[in-house]
Amino acid sequence: MTLFTPQGLPEPLSTIWEAARTEGLVYGGDITAADAWHLFSRGLASLVDVRSAEELLLFGEVPHSINIPWQKGPDRIPNTRFLQQLQKQYSRNTPLLFLCCCGKRSVAAAQAAVTARFQYVFCVLEGFEGSHEHCLARGKGGWRQSGMPWVS
């Protein structure tokens, strides 16, 4: 698989990209919620929420983010149209920031997006609810607890 160079990526994405290459990650790397909001709110990157519609209703969402679920429904059935929906919404060189519940599904979605030749895909650390350990307990870490904007 060809790895892309970070041509014109805004900071901190180019630095994160380089660190991800050192770590051997296939996708662009992991970004903090604060840095993700900084880039997204200024139109320098797009925020893709890969959680299910049910999760958005239960836990809230980031204003103006785009929801393309990686899995659907309470049984988390794979969304077989994920890449098709992503391609319809974004060009392959758009910097994309993937957000899930606790930072696990976003990695799987990012890896699939890179396989589909999306060049600049990053994951928001700890997701919306916090790291996996925090996600199980809800309310510790993640986008919401970092004080980033969200609506219920």
Secondary structure, 3 states (H helix, E strand, C coil): CCCCCCCCCCCCHHHHHHHHHHHCCCCCCEECHHHHHHHHHCCCCEEEECCCHHHHHHHCECCCCEECCCEECCCCEECCCHHHHHHHHCCCCCCEEEECCCCCHHHHHHHHHHHCCCCCEEEECCCCCCCHHHHHHCCCCHHHHCCCCCEC
